[in-house]
Amino acid sequence: MLRLAIQKSGRLQEGSMNLLKESGLIFSNGKDQLKATALNFPVELLFLRDDDIPQYVEDGVADAGIVGENIFLEKQKAGEIVKRLGFSRCRLSVAVPPQRILYGHKLA
C-alpha cells in the first residue's frame, strides 16, 4: 500500500485531488476524513495539515507527499523534490502605508 500525504484543506488540496483523479484513481469520499483508500489501486491518502506533511514523510508514516515547496524548504526535513506539479503557485505581497511609497520608492 502506497501512503500519500496531501493537505486536508487549503490551496493544494483541490489540485492534488484533481491530479489523482486525472491519473485514474478512484477514491471513496475523503471529505472530512483523516484518510481514504483508492478503490482501484493500492493507494491510501492521508489528509494532513500542510506543515505536518514533511515530518510524516521523513518518519516513514507516508511514502510521499504533495506540499508547497516553501513548506518543504522551511521544515528542512530529509527528502527530495521529485516533481514540481505546477499548480497552486503562491506570491509574496508586501503592504505598507501609502505615505511610505512614492512611485515605487520608499520615502525617508
Secondary structure, 3 states (H helix, E strand, C coil): CEEEEEECCCHHHHHHHHHHHHCCCCECCCCCCCEEEECCCCEEEEEECHHHHHHHHHCCCCCEECCCHHHHHHHCCCCCCCCCCCCCCCCCCCCCCHHHEECCEECC
